[in-house]
């Protein structure tokens, strides 16, 4: 290799295994990074103003030991990722981390640590079970203060990005979609190449495929996971993130509420992926009958489409609905 890059080589069967996922833990880790290096993350300044007075200090000080402003942080903080990993699933996976994995990954943190941080991480390595319990408690405390109030909005943005990338595959193919992920990501010779600052690695995906994970809090950077048994993973920033992303009553929602009413605007905006009628009702704090009425009106207007899946009816936005929702 003549430059620093991680190369994910995809075999013939890997393209069919390329999929998207979500990681609440990745978002939380980068929220901790934002608190440490806010000056380099202007897209998070609005969010930061809403949470800076509620940061649990002890939990934050502990998590700072593991998550520095840049560089490696333990892979166990991100957990196995699916298309809709929940915070509860993430913390359950974190609590189940084997002690030997905790010790191994803390050792990687230690290589880059100095002074007080080096001493604290060394002590944590000596008591991996206790250290994991403390990390899990800190994770939950920080999640409640930093991310939980904004998770519905964050999740909508993540799903909207996945939907857009999926359409890109349908319209222009996988290689075009991959090339659009980030300026440091490219497609060449059946490989996804990610330019890095100081890291070279060739990763044969060998039938495992590649997991693509959008991120709100990591914007505008991308990062990778390459070490087994974790599936090869590329984290990338969501597209066109605005610094007002954290606002629930966004300009689009206000405009749509004026146009079609608050209830239908909320329903349309919540459909960032397929959702059942009951899921829409829960996400929008509506009675099931009211949600069904709004969904019928939106479907009649050509803004959503519905399909039956067993006993459920699943709803998603049409291209016209996506365009109207911005």
C-alpha positions in Angstrom: 0.0 0.0 0.0 1.3 3.4 -0.9 -0.9 5.3 1.5 -2.7 4.8 4.8 -5.9 3.0 4.2 -8.0 0.0 5.3 -9.1 -2.2 2.5 -12.2 -4.3 2.9 -12.0 -6.9 0.2 -15.5 -8.3 -0.8 -15.7 -11.7 -2.4 -18.5 -12.8 -4.8 -20.9 -13.6 -1.9 -20.1 -10.5 0.2 -22.1 -8.0 -1.9 -25.2 -9.9 -1.0 -24.2 -9.6 2.7 -23.6 -5.9 2.7 -26.1 -4.5 5.1 -26.8 -1.5 7.3 -26.9 -1.3 11.1 -27.3 1.1 14.0 -25.2 1.4 17.1 -26.5 3.4 20.1 -23.1 2.8 21.8 -21.2 4.4 19.0 -23.4 7.4 19.2 -22.8 7.6 23.0 -19.0 7.2 22.6 -18.9 10.1 20.2 -21.1 12.2 22.4 -18.4 11.8 25.1 -15.9 12.8 22.5 -17.9 15.9 21.7 -17.9 17.0 25.3 -14.1 16.8 25.2 -13.5 18.4 21.8 -16.5 20.5 21.1 -14.5 23.1 19.1 -14.0 20.6 16.3 -17.6 19.5 16.1 -19.8 22.5 15.2 -22.7 20.4 14.1 -23.1 19.3 17.7 -23.0 22.8 19.3 -26.8 23.1 19.4 -27.2 19.7 21.1 -24.3 20.5 23.5 -26.1 23.6 24.7 -29.1 21.5 25.8 -27.1 18.9 27.7 -24.0 20.7 29.1 -25.6 21.4 32.5 -26.9 17.9 33.0 -23.7 15.8 32.4 -23.2 13.3 35.3 -19.6 14.1 36.3 -18.5 10.8 37.8 -19.8 8.8 34.9 -18.2 11.2 32.4 -14.8 11.1 34.1 -14.9 7.3 33.9 -15.9 7.1 30.3 -13.3 9.7 29.4 -10.6 7.2 30.4 -11.8 4.8 27.6 -12.9 7.3 25.0 -10.2 9.9 24.2 -10.9 12.9 21.9 -9.6 10.8 19.0 -8.2 7.3 18.3 -9.1 3.9 19.5 -11.8 3.2 22.1 -12.9 -0.3 23.2 -14.9 -2.3 20.7 -17.1 -3.7 23.4 -18.7 -0.2 23.8 -20.4 -0.6 20.4 -21.7 -4.2 20.7 -23.2 -6.3 17.9 -25.2 -4.1 15.6 -28.5 -4.8 13.7 -30.7 -2.6 11.5 -32.5 -1.3 14.6 -30.4 -2.1 17.7 -32.1 -0.7 20.8 -30.3 1.0 23.7 -31.5 -1.9 26.0 -30.0 -4.5 23.7 -26.8 -2.6 23.5 -26.4 -2.4 27.3 -27.3 -6.1 27.7 -24.6 -7.0 25.2 -22.1 -4.7 27.1 -22.9 -6.3 30.4 -22.2 -9.8 28.8 -18.7 -8.9 27.7 -16.3 -11.6 28.8 -13.6 -10.4 31.3 -10.8 -11.5 28.9 -12.2 -9.2 26.2 -12.4 -6.3 28.7 -8.8 -6.9 29.7 -7.6 -7.2 26.1 -9.3 -4.1 24.8 -8.3 -2.0 27.9 -4.8 -3.0 27.0 -5.2 -1.4 23.6 -6.4 1.8 25.3 -3.4 1.6 27.6 -0.9 1.8 24.7 -2.1 5.3 23.9 -2.5 6.5 27.5 -0.1 8.5 29.6 0.1 9.9 33.1 -3.0 9.7 35.3 -5.0 8.1 32.5 -2.4 5.3 32.2 -2.5 4.6 35.9 -6.3 4.5 36.0 -6.7 2.2 33.0 -3.9 -0.1 34.4 -6.0 -0.4 37.6 -9.1 -1.2 35.6 -7.3 -4.0 33.8 -6.5 -5.7 37.1 -10.3 -5.9 38.0 -12.0 -6.5 34.7 -15.4 -7.7 36.1 -15.7 -4.8 38.5 -14.5 -2.4 35.8 -17.1 -3.6 33.4 -19.9 -3.1 36.0 -18.7 0.5 36.5 -18.5 1.1 32.8 -22.0 -0.2 32.3 -23.4 2.0 35.1 -21.6 5.0 33.6 -23.0 4.1 30.1 -26.6 4.0 31.4 -26.1 7.3 33.4 -24.6 9.1 30.4 -27.2 7.7 28.0 -30.1 9.0 30.2 -28.6 12.5 30.3 -27.0 12.9 26.9 -28.8 10.7 24.3 -32.1 9.5 25.6 -33.9 12.9 25.3 -32.8 13.0 21.7 -32.8 9.3 20.7 -36.1 9.4 18.8 -34.9 12.2 16.6 -31.4 10.6 16.3 -33.0 7.3 15.3 -35.2 9.0 12.7 -32.1 10.6 11.1 -30.2 7.3 11.1 -33.1 5.5 9.4 -33.6 8.2 6.9 -30.0 8.0 5.9 -30.2 4.2 5.5 -33.4 4.6 3.4 -31.6 7.1 1.2 -28.5 4.9 0.8 -30.8 1.9 0.0 -32.5 3.8 -2.8 -29.1 4.8 -4.1 -28.2 1.1 -4.5 -31.5 0.5 -6.4 -31.0 3.5 -8.6 -27.2 3.5 -9.3 -25.8 0.3 -7.8 -23.7 -0.7 -4.8 -20.4 0.8 -6.0 -22.0 4.3 -6.5 -23.6 4.1 -3.0 -20.3 3.2 -1.4 -18.5 6.0 -3.1 -21.1 8.5 -1.8 -20.5 7.6 1.9 -17.6 9.9 2.6 -14.8 11.7 0.9 -12.4 9.1 2.4 -14.3 6.1 1.1 -14.0 4.7 -2.4 -14.6 1.5 -4.3 -11.8 -0.2 -6.3 -11.1 -3.7 -7.4 -14.0 -5.3 -5.5 -12.9 -3.5 -2.3 -14.2 -0.8 -0.1 -11.2 1.5 0.7 -11.1 3.9 3.6 -8.3 6.4 3.8 -6.9 6.6 7.4 -4.4 8.9 9.1 -1.9 6.3 10.2 -3.3 2.8 9.7 -2.8 0.2 6.9 -4.8 -3.0 6.9 -6.1 -5.5 4.4 -9.4 -7.1 5.6 -10.7 -10.1 3.6 -14.4 -10.2 4.5 -14.5 -13.9 3.6 -18.2 -14.4 3.4 -19.1 -12.2 6.4 -20.0 -9.2 4.2 -19.6 -5.6 5.4 -21.7 -3.7 7.9 -22.4 0.0 7.2 -23.4 2.1 10.2 -24.5 5.7 9.9 -23.7 8.1 12.7 -25.0 11.5 13.9 -22.5 12.2 16.6 -19.4 11.1 14.7 -20.0 13.6 11.9 -18.1 14.5 9.9 -15.6 11.6 10.3 -15.7 7.9 9.5 -14.1 5.0 11.3 -13.8 1.2 11.0 -13.9 -2.0 13.0 -11.7 -4.8 11.6 -10.9 -7.3 14.4 -12.8 -10.6 14.7 -15.2 -11.8 15.9 -16.9 -8.5 15.1 -18.2 -8.3 11.6 -16.1 -5.9 9.4 -17.7 -2.5 9.9 -17.6 1.0 8.4 -19.0 3.9 10.4 -19.9 6.9 8.3 -21.5 10.3 8.9 -25.2 10.8 7.9 -25.7 12.9 4.9 -26.4 16.6 5.1 -26.6 16.9 8.8 -27.7 20.4 10.0 -26.6 21.9 13.3 -30.3 22.1 14.3 -30.7 18.3 14.0 -31.5 17.9 17.7 -34.6 20.1 17.6 -37.8 18.1 17.8 -40.0 20.8 16.3 -37.9 21.2 13.1 -38.6 23.8 10.4 -39.8 20.9 8.2 -42.3 19.7 10.9 -43.6 23.2 11.5 -44.1 23.7 7.8 -45.8 20.4 7.3 -48.0 20.9 10.4 -49.3 24.1 8.8 -49.9 22.3 5.5 -51.5 19.1 6.7 -52.0 19.3 10.4 -49.7 18.4 13.3 -50.8 14.7 13.6 -50.3 13.8 9.9 -47.0 15.7 9.8 -45.7 13.7 12.8 -46.8 10.4 11.2 -45.2 11.2 7.9 -41.9 12.3 9.5 -41.7 9.2 11.8 -41.8 6.9 8.8 -38.0 6.8 8.3 -38.3 3.1 7.7 -41.2 0.5 7.6 -43.4 0.7 10.7 -46.6 -1.0 11.7 -49.7 1.0 12.7 -49.1 0.4 16.4 -45.4 1.4 16.1 -46.5 4.7 14.4 -49.1 5.3 17.1 -46.5 4.7 19.9 -43.8 6.9 18.2 -46.3 9.8 17.7 -48.1 9.4 21.0 -51.4 8.8 19.2 -54.3 6.4 19.7 -54.1 3.5 17.2 -57.4 4.6 15.6 -56.1 8.1 15.1 -52.8 6.9 13.7 -54.7 4.6 11.3 -56.9 7.5 10.1 -53.8 9.7 9.4 -52.1 6.8 7.6 -55.1 6.3 5.4 -55.1 10.0 4.5 -51.4 10.0 3.7 -51.7 6.8 1.6 -54.6 8.3 -0.4 -52.4 11.3 -1.1 -49.6 9.1 -2.4 -47.2 10.0 0.3 -46.9 6.6 1.9 -47.4 3.0 0.8 -48.6 0.1 2.9 -48.1 -3.7 2.7 -49.4 -6.6 4.7 -46.9 -8.7 6.7 -48.8 -11.5 8.4 -51.2 -9.9 10.9 -49.4 -6.5 10.6 -49.7 -3.8 8.0 -46.3 -2.0 7.4 -46.1 1.6 6.2 -43.3 3.5 4.5 -42.9 6.7 2.7 -43.0 6.9 -1.1 -40.4 9.0 -3.0 -43.0 11.9 -3.0 -43.4 11.5 0.8 -39.6 11.5 1.2 -39.3 14.7 -0.9 -42.0 16.4 1.1 -40.4 15.4 4.4 -37.1 16.8 3.2 
